[in-house]
Amino acid sequence: MPKRYDLLVFDWDGTLMDSTASIVRAIQLAFRDMDKPVPSDDKARHVIGLGLADAMRYLDPELDADDVRQVVDCYRHYYLSRDHEIELFAGVREALQRYRQQGFWLAIATGKSRMGLDRALQHSGLGELFDVSRTADETFSKPHPAMLEQIIDYTGSDPRRTLMIGDTSHDLLLAQNARADGFGVSYGAHPRHELEQYQAVSIADSFAELDAWLCRHA
């Protein structure tokens, strides 16, 4: 069967790595340390996938520029002190290796910083499997299309043969804005009922379901 896609673009947190709870906790501790209102779990989960500065401003629009820098620094302290303990979802490594062997371009589009993504790739040992990546401190944050457009341009792919895979509405809006297909996963930050509001080609409730769909349809 001919391939439907040439380029598979993955979000990182909550899609490939089981980091949602760690991110939520780091956000909450950062706001606590700054003596700011601590976001609820749901509110903190909602901003996962955005660039850190955008996420903090969303959580507290009254933060000034200095407050944003400080709360981001606090967040990084808490998250990076434990990030080496966070694991990939089961089956991720083997699936990515298989997609490479099948000839797909593989990429990452993430709200992480370049430093954060490079740390995660080093800890996970997945760096060599990806052809290109873009982070929120290198270009516009999701859902602005630039991040995905730059990946598409780098690989020489067609947006119509590109699939953006992620666990948040920000990922699915990114796909729409870049004229690519979007695939939602409900096992990360945003629940299925939120993802269903966007034009995803499908939604998976586990990485195993995502992998099975890609094997059949990608």
Secondary structure, DSSP 8 states (H G I E B T S, - for coil): ---S-SEEEE--BTTTB--HHHHHHHHHHHHHHTT-----HHHHHHTTTS-HHHHHHHH-TT--HHHHHHHHHHHHHHHHTTGGG--B-TTHHHHHHHHHHTT-EEEEEESS-HHHHHHHHHHHT-GGG-SEEEETTTS--TTSTHHHHHHHHHHT--GGGEEEEESSHHHHHHHHHTT-EEEEETTSSS-HHHHTTS-EEEEESSHHHHHHHHHHH-
